[in-house]
Amino acid sequence: MSNSIQNSGGAARFTADRVLVTGAASGIGRRIAERFSREGAEVIGVDCLSADVPFRLLHADVANPADVKRVSDQIKDEAERLDVLVNVAGILKLGVSDTLSCEDWQRCMDVNASGAFYLMRHWTPVFRRQRYGAIVNVSSNAAHVPRINMAGYCASKAALTSLSHCVALELAPYGVRCNVVSPGSTRTPMLSGMLGDPAGEQRLVDGLPEQFKLGIPLGRIADPDDVADVVLFLASSQARHVTMQDIVVDGGATLGS
């Protein structure tokens, strides 16, 4: 794994590294993929959506194990090596526990937790044989605190976080690291769809006491780059002794929990 550490002059940390990013067509996933590409990596994005992006993008639904096998086999046929796997693909279905449909519950679980499981199931044997590599799974601060109207999302992200810790423990003897990044409210199409209007952002920052949200102490919604910065750090050799960790990137919204 090359991962020459980036210094203040901007030297690339991921030159010649092979990086696989799911959910890469938009939002946080796209920005992460763009940042890896800018730092010299060969980026392979995976998404069920199409997009005009400055890196290679393969079509697959991570919730479909056959799709994940197909695209993983395709990538392995080209070169059975991977330096970094980043699972970002996620979906939000709103509803309290007794009104959320079974279909929406299952879709949250399938995309947010099972999707990462399917990808790691195909690539952890490669990491184990290599005896190097890094996995970063993008969860949510909703895995740390309960949220009104988000039962399926919270549960699925908590499942992803716990799964990540188990994988980290399994791979540690092989020198392979697995960490979690848990964003809070971030300026993405998913958040825009949930808020409905621009004023909703300020309400999130100020707090929504009726939903038991106390606001964001740093006073702003995150940008995708705020999350990408932490993901790239955890994937780099700067974090070579960091594994099994969950870094919350939410401006203090969970009050340090």
Backbone as CSV, one residue per row, in Angstrom:
resi,resn,N_x,N_y,N_z,CA_x,CA_y,CA_z,C_x,C_y,C_z
1,MET,0.861,-1.191,0.000,0.000,0.000,0.000,0.886,1.226,0.000
2,SER,0.804,2.050,-1.028,1.729,3.177,-1.145,1.463,4.234,-0.085
3,ASN,0.313,4.920,-0.182,-0.132,5.851,0.860,0.980,6.714,1.432
4,SER,1.819,7.310,0.566,2.806,8.260,1.064,2.077,9.429,1.687
5,ILE,2.460,9.787,2.910,1.702,10.756,3.697,1.696,12.122,3.026
6,GLN,0.505,12.735,2.949,0.385,14.063,2.378,0.917,15.093,3.364
7,ASN,1.734,16.007,2.853,2.215,17.097,3.694,1.515,18.382,3.328
8,SER,1.896,19.464,3.960,1.217,20.737,3.733,1.378,21.225,2.299
9,GLY,2.364,20.681,1.575,2.543,21.074,0.183,1.588,20.372,-0.750
10,GLY,0.818,19.375,-0.230,-0.218,18.749,-1.034,0.223,17.494,-1.766
11,ALA,1.312,16.824,-1.348,1.744,15.600,-2.003,0.641,14.546,-1.908
12,ALA,0.453,13.780,-2.983,-0.625,12.797,-3.014,-0.353,11.646,-2.068
13,ARG,-1.368,11.269,-1.296,-1.238,10.156,-0.357,-1.561,8.813,-0.983
14,PHE,-2.263,8.809,-2.109,-2.806,7.556,-2.630,-2.346,7.241,-4.054
15,THR,-1.195,7.737,-4.437,-0.682,7.496,-5.775,-0.571,5.995,-6.038
16,ALA,-1.196,5.545,-7.117,-1.176,4.147,-7.572,-2.023,3.224,-6.709
17,ASP,-2.696,3.727,-5.685,-3.590,2.897,-4.890,-4.887,2.638,-5.659
18,ARG,-5.473,1.486,-5.399,-6.741,1.101,-6.019,-7.825,1.232,-4.959
19,VAL,-8.828,2.064,-5.236,-9.832,2.417,-4.231,-11.221,2.149,-4.788
20,LEU,-12.029,1.442,-4.027,-13.408,1.141,-4.407,-14.350,1.900,-3.482
21,VAL,-15.264,2.696,-4.067,-16.185,3.525,-3.290,-17.614,3.231,-3.731
22,THR,-18.473,2.853,-2.804,-19.881,2.653,-3.155,-20.660,3.945,-2.897
23,GLY,-21.812,4.059,-3.556,-22.611,5.284,-3.432,-21.907,6.470,-4.044
24,ALA,-21.153,6.232,-5.132,-20.233,7.241,-5.668,-20.845,8.187,-6.696
25,ALA,-22.131,8.033,-6.987,-22.734,8.887,-8.020,-23.117,10.268,-7.511
26,SER,-23.287,10.410,-6.189,-23.733,11.703,-5.676,-23.368,11.836,-4.206
27,GLY,-23.564,13.029,-3.677,-23.431,13.272,-2.247,-22.055,12.996,-1.680
28,ILE,-22.031,12.457,-0.470,-20.773,12.204,0.225,-19.919,11.201,-0.537
29,GLY,-20.540,10.150,-1.070,-19.779,9.145,-1.799,-19.065,9.707,-2.999
30,ARG,-19.755,10.551,-3.745,-19.114,11.163,-4.912,-17.929,12.032,-4.494
31,ARG,-18.114,12.817,-3.454,-17.020,13.705,-3.034,-15.823,12.904,-2.544
32,ILE,-16.065,11.819,-1.819,-14.970,10.968,-1.369,-14.215,10.397,-2.566
33,ALA,-14.947,9.906,-3.546,-14.309,9.340,-4.736,-13.501,10.403,-5.476
34,GLU,-14.060,11.588,-5.610,-13.333,12.678,-6.271,-12.043,13.008,-5.534
35,ARG,-12.097,13.025,-4.230,-10.915,13.372,-3.433,-9.822,12.305,-3.546
36,PHE,-10.202,11.038,-3.517,-9.214,9.978,-3.732,-8.577,10.106,-5.108
37,SER,-9.401,10.375,-6.112,-8.890,10.521,-7.480,-7.910,11.681,-7.565
38,ARG,-8.236,12.779,-6.909,-7.373,13.952,-6.920,-6.033,13.671,-6.245
39,GLU,-6.024,12.730,-5.322,-4.792,12.390,-4.620,-4.075,11.188,-5.232
40,GLY,-4.394,10.908,-6.493,-3.586,9.956,-7.247,-4.098,8.538,-7.308
41,ALA,-5.232,8.238,-6.705,-5.732,6.863,-6.687,-6.426,6.506,-7.992
42,GLU,-6.420,5.204,-8.287,-7.300,4.647,-9.311,-8.617,4.363,-8.622
43,VAL,-9.631,5.150,-8.919,-10.916,5.055,-8.221,-11.916,4.285,-9.067
44,ILE,-12.572,3.329,-8.436,-13.678,2.607,-9.059,-14.911,2.883,-8.207
45,GLY,-15.862,3.598,-8.777,-17.099,3.892,-8.077,-18.166,2.873,-8.410
46,VAL,-19.062,2.641,-7.472,-20.191,1.727,-7.664,-21.450,2.441,-7.213
47,ASP,-22.483,2.390,-8.043,-23.750,3.024,-7.680,-24.854,2.440,-8.540
48,CYS,-26.095,2.520,-8.046,-27.238,2.098,-8.861,-27.710,3.219,-9.774
49,LEU,-27.159,4.419,-9.593,-27.475,5.565,-10.431,-26.332,5.843,-11.392
50,SER,-26.649,6.526,-12.480,-25.634,6.966,-13.422,-25.299,8.418,-13.155
51,ALA,-24.084,8.818,-13.469,-23.671,10.202,-13.263,-22.431,10.480,-14.099
52,ASP,-22.255,11.750,-14.441,-21.054,12.192,-15.157,-20.006,12.546,-14.116
53,VAL,-19.086,11.645,-13.866,-18.101,11.817,-12.800,-16.688,11.642,-13.360
54,PRO,-15.678,12.224,-12.702,-14.300,12.166,-13.202,-13.548,10.916,-12.760
55,PHE,-14.257,9.809,-12.645,-13.644,8.532,-12.292,-14.535,7.447,-12.871
56,ARG,-14.057,6.238,-12.866,-14.825,5.124,-13.410,-16.001,4.797,-12.494
57,LEU,-17.183,4.616,-13.079,-18.381,4.340,-12.297,-19.074,3.106,-12.861
58,LEU,-19.204,2.064,-12.041,-19.865,0.831,-12.435,-21.263,0.784,-11.840
59,HIS,-22.196,0.208,-12.600,-23.585,0.160,-12.157,-23.842,-1.109,-11.359
60,ALA,-24.341,-0.953,-10.141,-24.739,-2.096,-9.317,-25.575,-1.595,-8.158
61,ASP,-26.496,-2.430,-7.722,-27.291,-2.169,-6.518,-26.639,-2.948,-5.382
62,VAL,-26.057,-2.249,-4.412,-25.332,-2.941,-3.345,-26.254,-3.808,-2.494
63,ALA,-27.560,-3.565,-2.556,-28.508,-4.369,-1.791,-28.774,-5.719,-2.440
64,ASN,-28.260,-5.906,-3.627,-28.465,-7.146,-4.376,-27.169,-7.951,-4.349
65,PRO,-27.110,-9.067,-3.615,-25.855,-9.805,-3.510,-25.331,-10.304,-4.852
66,ALA,-26.225,-10.626,-5.791,-25.777,-11.064,-7.113,-25.108,-9.917,-7.863
67,ASP,-25.647,-8.703,-7.718,-25.048,-7.527,-8.341,-23.653,-7.255,-7.767
68,VAL,-23.552,-7.371,-6.436,-22.261,-7.128,-5.787,-21.234,-8.165,-6.239
69,LYS,-21.647,-9.413,-6.351,-20.728,-10.459,-6.832,-20.282,-10.171,-8.260
70,ARG,-21.233,-9.798,-9.103,-20.899,-9.520,-10.508,-19.860,-8.423,-10.628
71,VAL,-20.094,-7.308,-9.964,-19.191,-6.177,-10.113,-17.852,-6.457,-9.412
72,SER,-17.881,-7.176,-8.298,-16.631,-7.526,-7.608,-15.802,-8.471,-8.460
73,ASP,-16.456,-9.460,-9.063,-15.731,-10.395,-9.937,-15.126,-9.663,-11.129
74,GLN,-15.868,-8.699,-11.668,-15.349,-7.913,-12.798,-14.082,-7.169,-12.402
75,ILE,-14.100,-6.556,-11.233,-12.939,-5.794,-10.759,-11.767,-6.733,-10.473
76,LYS,-12.051,-7.884,-9.874,-10.994,-8.854,-9.573,-10.383,-9.436,-10.846
77,ASP,-11.201,-9.621,-11.877,-10.676,-10.151,-13.141,-9.638,-9.213,-13.746
78,GLU,-9.792,-7.925,-13.494,-8.847,-6.939,-14.016,-7.570,-6.909,-13.184
79,ALA,-7.714,-7.041,-11.877,-6.564,-7.087,-10.963,-7.090,-7.468,-9.591
80,GLU,-6.585,-8.567,-9.038,-7.086,-9.010,-7.742,-6.291,-8.342,-6.629
81,ARG,-6.462,-7.027,-6.576,-5.786,-6.205,-5.570,-6.693,-5.037,-5.243
82,LEU,-6.733,-4.667,-3.973,-7.482,-3.498,-3.552,-6.782,-2.907,-2.340
83,ASP,-6.584,-1.598,-2.367,-5.936,-0.924,-1.245,-6.938,-0.366,-0.242
84,VAL,-8.052,0.172,-0.758,-9.035,0.820,0.124,-10.446,0.491,-0.356
85,LEU,-11.299,0.108,0.575,-12.728,-0.060,0.318,-13.484,0.940,1.179
86,VAL,-14.345,1.746,0.545,-15.150,2.715,1.281,-16.624,2.453,0.966
87,ASN,-17.376,2.034,1.967,-18.810,1.787,1.802,-19.587,3.028,2.235
88,VAL,-20.179,3.704,1.251,-20.915,4.939,1.523,-22.397,4.802,1.171
89,ALA,-22.732,3.911,0.256,-24.108,3.804,-0.232,-25.089,3.738,0.931
90,GLY,-26.105,4.585,0.880,-27.079,4.620,1.965,-28.423,5.130,1.483
91,ILE,-29.440,4.827,2.250,-30.795,5.245,1.899,-31.527,5.631,3.180
92,LEU,-32.422,6.602,3.068,-33.203,7.069,4.216,-34.683,6.889,3.923
93,LYS,-35.358,6.139,4.775,-36.805,5.974,4.711,-37.373,6.426,6.047
94,LEU,-38.265,7.405,6.012,-38.788,7.994,7.244,-40.041,7.272,7.739
95,GLY,-40.186,7.237,9.049,-41.382,6.658,9.656,-41.090,6.171,11.057
96,VAL,-42.053,6.342,11.964,-41.901,5.786,13.303,-42.129,4.278,13.225
97,SER,-41.797,3.592,14.303,-41.694,2.135,14.230,-42.999,1.423,13.865
98,ASP,-44.153,2.034,14.173,-45.409,1.341,13.870,-46.070,1.819,12.583
99,THR,-45.451,2.790,11.893,-46.003,3.225,10.605,-45.042,2.964,9.455
100,LEU,-43.763,2.778,9.746,-42.792,2.467,8.697,-43.179,1.144,8.050
101,SER,-43.272,1.132,6.736,-43.671,-0.108,6.057,-42.582,-1.159,6.179
102,CYS,-42.989,-2.408,6.087,-42.009,-3.497,6.106,-41.037,-3.367,4.942
103,GLU,-41.548,-2.886,3.810,-40.686,-2.716,2.642,-39.621,-1.651,2.889
104,ASP,-40.013,-0.526,3.508,-39.047,0.542,3.786,-38.038,0.108,4.850
105,TRP,-38.516,-0.615,5.871,-37.592,-1.163,6.884,-36.546,-2.054,6.214
106,GLN,-37.023,-2.965,5.363,-36.103,-3.918,4.736,-35.139,-3.226,3.793
107,ARG,-35.623,-2.197,3.101,-34.742,-1.491,2.173,-33.619,-0.784,2.933
108,CYS,-33.934,-0.166,4.069,-32.888,0.447,4.896,-31.853,-0.589,5.306
109,MET,-32.312,-1.734,5.785,-31.386,-2.779,6.197,-30.567,-3.294,5.015
110,ASP,-31.232,-3.489,3.872,-30.561,-4.061,2.708,-29.454,-3.156,2.177
111,VAL,-29.729,-1.860,2.102,-28.742,-0.931,1.543,-27.709,-0.540,2.598
112,ASN,-28.174,-0.114,3.760,-27.274,0.506,4.739,-26.395,-0.491,5.478
113,ALA,-26.890,-1.689,5.720,-26.103,-2.686,6.460,-25.680,-3.853,5.572
114,SER,-26.649,-4.480,4.902,-26.309,-5.652,4.095,-25.406,-5.301,2.920
115,GLY,-25.603,-4.121,2.329,-24.763,-3.732,1.196,-23.288,-3.738,1.558
116,ALA,-22.959,-3.149,2.706,-21.561,-3.144,3.154,-21.093,-4.562,3.467
117,PHE,-21.965,-5.381,4.068,-21.617,-6.774,4.350,-21.269,-7.514,3.067
118,TYR,-22.086,-7.342,2.017,-21.818,-8.038,0.757,-20.469,-7.623,0.172
119,LEU,-20.190,-6.313,0.196,-18.907,-5.846,-0.346,-17.743,-6.392,0.470
120,MET,-17.825,-6.306,1.785,-16.724,-6.773,2.614,-16.554,-8.285,2.494
121,ARG,-17.648,-9.002,2.338,-17.581,-10.452,2.185,-16.744,-10.838,0.965
122,HIS,-16.837,-10.046,-0.091,-16.069,-10.343,-1.303,-14.625,-9.856,-1.230
123,TRP,-14.375,-8.807,-0.448,-13.046,-8.193,-0.492,-12.178,-8.479,0.725
124,THR,-12.763,-8.898,1.852,-11.885,-9.203,2.993,-10.935,-10.361,2.714
125,PRO,-11.312,-11.388,1.933,-10.310,-12.417,1.606,-9.117,-11.854,0.836
126,VAL,-9.372,-10.863,-0.014,-8.275,-10.219,-0.748,-7.382,-9.452,0.216
127,PHE,-7.984,-8.674,1.100,-7.201,-7.939,2.096,-6.392,-8.906,2.973
128,ARG,-7.007,-10.011,3.337,-6.326,-10.970,4.210,-5.102,-11.567,3.515
129,ARG,-5.254,-11.909,2.241,-4.114,-12.458,1.495,-3.017,-11.420,1.319
130,GLN,-3.415,-10.189,1.052,-2.440,-9.111,0.858,-1.681,-8.784,2.143
131,ARG,-2.406,-8.919,3.256,-1.922,-8.505,4.577,-1.724,-6.988,4.641
132,TYR,-2.531,-6.262,3.939,-2.594,-4.812,4.045,-3.917,-4.345,3.453
133,GLY,-4.274,-3.105,3.751,-5.485,-2.509,3.215,-6.267,-1.791,4.302
134,ALA,-7.246,-1.007,3.861,-8.071,-0.254,4.793,-9.512,-0.249,4.320
135,ILE,-10.417,-0.410,5.265,-11.854,-0.303,5.006,-12.385,0.858,5.838
136,VAL,-13.174,1.715,5.207,-13.853,2.795,5.931,-15.340,2.705,5.586
137,ASN,-16.161,2.529,6.581,-17.604,2.457,6.384,-18.261,3.738,6.896
138,VAL,-19.088,4.332,6.064,-19.755,5.573,6.440,-21.112,5.231,7.056
139,SER,-21.216,5.444,8.346,-22.439,5.177,9.099,-23.180,6.501,9.305
140,SER,-23.546,6.835,10.528,-24.281,8.063,10.816,-24.270,8.308,12.314
141,ASN,-24.370,9.593,12.690,-24.528,9.856,14.125,-25.876,9.338,14.626
142,ALA,-26.768,8.999,13.700,-28.045,8.389,14.075,-27.858,6.986,14.638
143,ALA,-26.657,6.413,14.485,-26.350,5.141,15.135,-26.019,5.340,16.607
144,HIS,-25.789,6.598,17.014,-25.391,6.913,18.389,-26.554,7.405,19.244
145,VAL,-27.526,8.049,18.601,-28.639,8.632,19.348,-29.955,8.310,18.644
146,PRO,-31.032,8.086,19.384,-32.325,7.833,18.742,-32.859,9.090,18.068
147,ARG,-33.608,8.896,16.988,-34.212,10.012,16.261,-35.687,9.715,16.017
148,ILE,-36.518,10.724,16.183,-37.937,10.598,15.863,-38.083,10.412,14.356
149,ASN,-38.932,9.476,13.953,-39.281,9.266,12.547,-38.169,8.600,11.743
150,MET,-37.147,8.055,12.406,-36.010,7.485,11.690,-35.634,6.105,12.238
151,ALA,-36.620,5.325,12.656,-36.348,4.038,13.302,-35.552,3.105,12.397
152,GLY,-35.959,2.976,11.138,-35.271,2.075,10.213,-33.863,2.530,9.904
153,TYR,-33.712,3.821,9.710,-32.392,4.375,9.394,-31.446,4.208,10.575
154,CYS,-31.895,4.577,11.769,-31.045,4.456,12.961,-30.623,3.008,13.189
155,ALA,-31.579,2.096,13.101,-31.273,0.690,13.353,-30.297,0.137,12.332
156,SER,-30.478,0.505,11.071,-29.598,-0.031,10.029,-28.192,0.530,10.144
157,LYS,-28.071,1.791,10.521,-26.741,2.380,10.683,-26.044,1.831,11.933
158,ALA,-26.800,1.556,12.985,-26.211,0.932,14.167,-25.704,-0.470,13.824
159,ALA,-26.460,-1.184,12.992,-26.021,-2.511,12.548,-24.719,-2.411,11.756
160,LEU,-24.618,-1.411,10.878,-23.387,-1.216,10.095,-22.208,-0.934,11.013
161,THR,-22.406,-0.114,12.011,-21.311,0.227,12.926,-20.826,-1.004,13.675
162,SER,-21.751,-1.797,14.200,-21.362,-2.996,14.927,-20.685,-4.012,14.013
163,LEU,-21.213,-4.187,12.812,-20.586,-5.069,11.825,-19.149,-4.638,11.549
164,SER,-18.944,-3.336,11.416,-17.609,-2.807,11.115,-16.622,-3.156,12.221
165,HIS,-17.051,-3.048,13.467,-16.170,-3.375,14.587,-15.791,-4.860,14.563
166,CYS,-16.752,-5.721,14.230,-16.457,-7.151,14.144,-15.443,-7.438,13.037
167,VAL,-15.645,-6.826,11.883,-14.709,-7.025,10.769,-13.324,-6.505,11.136
168,ALA,-13.271,-5.370,11.825,-11.981,-4.811,12.243,-11.232,-5.787,13.135
169,LEU,-11.961,-6.422,14.045,-11.329,-7.378,14.955,-10.835,-8.603,14.196
170,GLU,-11.627,-9.077,13.248,-11.245,-10.241,12.451,-9.997,-9.993,11.610
171,LEU,-9.859,-8.781,11.084,-8.780,-8.487,10.145,-7.519,-7.935,10.794
172,ALA,-7.610,-7.537,12.055,-6.447,-6.939,12.727,-5.201,-7.819,12.680
173,PRO,-5.297,-9.148,12.862,-4.087,-9.971,12.818,-3.375,-9.957,11.461
174,TYR,-4.075,-9.482,10.431,-3.504,-9.454,9.086,-3.019,-8.060,8.684
175,GLY,-3.048,-7.138,9.645,-2.577,-5.790,9.354,-3.564,-4.946,8.569
176,VAL,-4.811,-5.386,8.505,-5.855,-4.670,7.763,-6.729,-3.917,8.759
177,ARG,-7.003,-2.654,8.462,-7.764,-1.804,9.378,-9.181,-1.573,8.861
178,CYS,-10.131,-1.456,9.792,-11.513,-1.131,9.443,-12.043,-0.125,10.445
179,ASN,-12.474,1.029,9.948,-12.978,2.103,10.791,-14.301,2.631,10.262
180,VAL,-14.944,3.431,11.092,-16.257,4.000,10.773,-16.184,5.517,10.855
181,VAL,-16.851,6.184,9.934,-17.081,7.625,10.014,-18.588,7.836,10.108
182,SER,-19.017,8.595,11.102,-20.447,8.793,11.344,-20.812,10.265,11.183
183,PRO,-21.238,10.662,9.980,-21.621,12.066,9.773,-22.941,12.392,10.452
184,GLY,-23.100,13.672,10.756,-24.397,14.202,11.125,-25.022,14.840,9.889
185,SER,-25.801,15.881,10.094,-26.462,16.557,8.978,-25.422,17.131,8.026
186,THR,-25.489,16.691,6.768,-24.508,17.070,5.753,-25.242,17.531,4.507
187,ARG,-24.735,18.555,3.868,-25.402,19.149,2.709,-25.327,18.203,1.508
188,THR,-26.332,17.356,1.373,-26.408,16.367,0.303,-27.836,16.323,-0.230
189,PRO,-28.060,15.671,-1.385,-29.431,15.503,-1.873,-30.331,14.780,-0.878
190,MET,-29.769,13.824,-0.097,-30.582,13.124,0.899,-31.123,14.090,1.940
191,LEU,-30.260,14.983,2.441,-30.706,15.946,3.449,-31.712,16.921,2.855
192,SER,-31.452,17.396,1.638,-32.381,18.331,0.987,-33.762,17.721,0.848
193,GLY,-33.810,16.438,0.483,-35.089,15.763,0.344,-35.825,15.627,1.668
194,MET,-35.074,15.512,2.763,-35.691,15.362,4.077,-36.199,16.707,4.607
195,LEU,-35.444,17.788,4.349,-35.806,19.098,4.899,-36.925,19.771,4.124
196,GLY,-36.862,19.645,2.816,-37.932,20.202,1.998,-37.771,21.659,1.617
197,ASP,-37.116,22.491,2.444,-36.935,23.899,2.106,-35.640,24.404,2.749
198,PRO,-35.037,25.485,2.190,-33.750,25.982,2.706,-33.787,26.381,4.172
199,ALA,-34.931,26.855,4.646,-35.022,27.268,6.042,-34.842,26.095,6.995
200,GLY,-35.045,24.891,6.483,-34.890,23.713,7.321,-33.480,23.537,7.838
201,GLU,-32.490,23.965,7.059,-31.098,23.868,7.503,-30.878,24.660,8.790
202,GLN,-31.388,25.888,8.817,-31.197,26.716,10.007,-31.927,26.136,11.204
203,ARG,-33.071,25.514,10.962,-33.791,24.883,12.067,-32.976,23.729,12.651
204,LEU,-32.276,22.994,11.785,-31.403,21.922,12.272,-30.263,22.476,13.109
205,VAL,-29.665,23.573,12.624,-28.555,24.193,13.344,-29.018,24.695,14.705
206,ASP,-30.197,25.328,14.739,-30.708,25.915,15.980,-31.226,24.867,16.953
207,GLY,-31.695,23.739,16.406,-32.233,22.676,17.251,-33.715,22.471,17.034
208,LEU,-34.143,21.233,17.206,-35.551,20.872,17.053,-35.986,20.168,18.341
209,PRO,-36.307,20.949,19.386,-36.589,20.338,20.693,-37.748,19.359,20.661
210,GLU,-38.719,19.583,19.769,-39.852,18.656,19.706,-39.405,17.278,19.204
211,GLN,-38.228,17.237,18.542,-37.664,15.958,18.089,-36.459,15.549,18.945
212,PHE,-36.243,16.239,20.027,-35.139,15.950,20.945,-33.774,16.126,20.265
213,LYS,-33.689,17.079,19.334,-32.426,17.451,18.711,-31.998,18.798,19.283
214,LEU,-30.791,18.847,19.823,-30.355,20.054,20.529,-29.609,21.043,19.651
215,GLY,-29.492,20.763,18.351,-28.806,21.686,17.458,-27.358,21.295,17.255
216,ILE,-26.641,22.132,16.517,-25.253,21.854,16.140,-24.360,22.911,16.781
217,PRO,-23.575,22.577,17.784,-22.754,23.568,18.486,-21.820,24.366,17.582
218,LEU,-21.259,23.738,16.553,-20.363,24.490,15.664,-21.106,25.437,14.731
219,GLY,-22.431,25.375,14.718,-23.230,26.398,14.055,-23.383,26.286,12.559
220,ARG,-23.154,25.102,11.993,-23.375,24.965,10.551,-23.597,23.506,10.179
221,ILE,-24.246,23.316,9.025,-24.388,21.997,8.425,-23.040,21.607,7.827
222,ALA,-22.680,20.343,7.881,-21.413,19.893,7.299,-21.463,19.942,5.774
223,ASP,-20.311,20.128,5.178,-20.133,19.941,3.746,-19.596,18.526,3.513
224,PRO,-19.825,17.942,2.328,-19.265,16.613,2.043,-17.758,16.534,2.262
225,ASP,-17.043,17.635,2.043,-15.593,17.620,2.257,-15.239,17.401,3.726
226,ASP,-16.087,17.856,4.649,-15.825,17.641,6.069,-15.768,16.144,6.381
227,VAL,-16.631,15.393,5.733,-16.654,13.941,5.920,-15.508,13.294,5.148
228,ALA,-15.297,13.744,3.908,-14.231,13.172,3.086,-12.868,13.329,3.743
229,ASP,-12.629,14.461,4.400,-11.345,14.677,5.078,-11.050,13.554,6.069
230,VAL,-12.056,13.155,6.832,-11.862,12.126,7.858,-11.724,10.750,7.214
231,VAL,-12.510,10.488,6.181,-12.413,9.204,5.482,-11.014,9.016,4.894
232,LEU,-10.498,10.046,4.218,-9.173,9.919,3.615,-8.086,9.781,4.673
233,PHE,-8.239,10.464,5.790,-7.273,10.291,6.877,-7.262,8.837,7.343
234,LEU,-8.435,8.261,7.603,-8.504,6.892,8.104,-7.992,5.886,7.077
235,ALA,-8.120,6.189,5.803,-7.634,5.284,4.759,-6.134,5.392,4.551
236,SER,-5.533,6.461,5.023,-4.118,6.723,4.760,-3.217,6.122,5.823
237,SER,-1.923,6.120,5.542,-0.954,5.614,6.518,-0.782,6.563,7.693
238,GLN,-1.364,7.748,7.618,-1.384,8.628,8.791,-2.172,7.982,9.936
239,ALA,-3.091,7.078,9.581,-3.910,6.386,10.577,-3.506,4.918,10.677
240,ARG,-2.235,4.642,10.446,-1.786,3.243,10.357,-1.972,2.462,11.654
241,HIS,-2.134,3.140,12.795,-2.346,2.442,14.066,-3.755,2.699,14.599
242,VAL,-4.675,3.017,13.697,-6.060,3.297,14.075,-6.965,2.247,13.430
243,THR,-7.661,1.493,14.249,-8.652,0.545,13.740,-9.758,0.379,14.772
244,MET,-10.931,-0.097,14.307,-12.087,-0.360,15.175,-12.655,0.923,15.793
245,GLN,-12.388,2.082,15.167,-12.850,3.357,15.714,-14.048,3.887,14.937
246,ASP,-14.816,4.725,15.595,-15.992,5.373,15.002,-15.854,6.867,15.266
247,ILE,-15.545,7.616,14.224,-15.354,9.061,14.367,-16.628,9.775,13.926
248,VAL,-17.215,10.517,14.853,-18.460,11.241,14.582,-18.114,12.630,14.035
249,VAL,-18.688,12.958,12.881,-18.414,14.229,12.206,-19.741,14.976,12.104
250,ASP,-20.122,15.658,13.196,-21.456,16.286,13.216,-21.473,17.642,13.892
251,GLY,-20.304,18.281,14.025,-20.269,19.601,14.626,-20.643,19.614,16.094
252,GLY,-20.583,18.453,16.742,-20.920,18.379,18.163,-22.379,18.097,18.448
253,ALA,-23.162,17.738,17.418,-24.610,17.580,17.599,-24.976,16.471,18.576
254,THR,-24.133,15.449,18.677,-24.429,14.370,19.636,-23.819,14.638,20.993
255,LEU,-23.259,15.832,21.166,-22.712,16.267,22.455,-21.680,15.295,23.012
256,GLY,-20.848,14.772,22.107,-19.720,13.943,22.515,-20.065,12.508,22.809
257,SER,-21.287,12.082,22.515,-21.662,10.694,22.822,-20.948,9.729,21.896
